[in-house]
Amino acid sequence: METQSPNRSLCNWNGPVYSPFSGQPTYDEAVDAVDPANNPTFLFCFHGDVGLFAHQSARLLELDPSLEQDGPLEAAENVVLGEGGFVLEVDCGWSGIVIYGFAPGSEDRC
């Protein structure tokens, strides 16, 4: 079982999650055409209950190629934090814990 990291924000939620940098949804049942590849600020989604990544962006894998083989969650978190982003841990109730990594797009960075 994943433990709460001091680098994560925690919330209880069971609905769509939106990138705070782009405003785009990561997933939404009501939106058929949500493609995570179209959102450069959404770096990863990790399902804590099964211990697997559901999404790893090309940007994340470019910054740390070792993650391509489902590298450790901590390494993905470090990439996000190094890019000036943050990690959101969402308690989805019976669906388990889902961890999202977001970072600002290149046009948003100082």
Secondary structure, 3 states (H helix, E strand, C coil): CCCCCCCEEEEECCCCEECCCCCCEEECCCCCCCCHHHCCCEEEEEECCCCEEEEECHHHHHHCHHHHHCCCHHHHHHHHHHCCCEEEEEECHHHCEEEEEECCCHHHCC
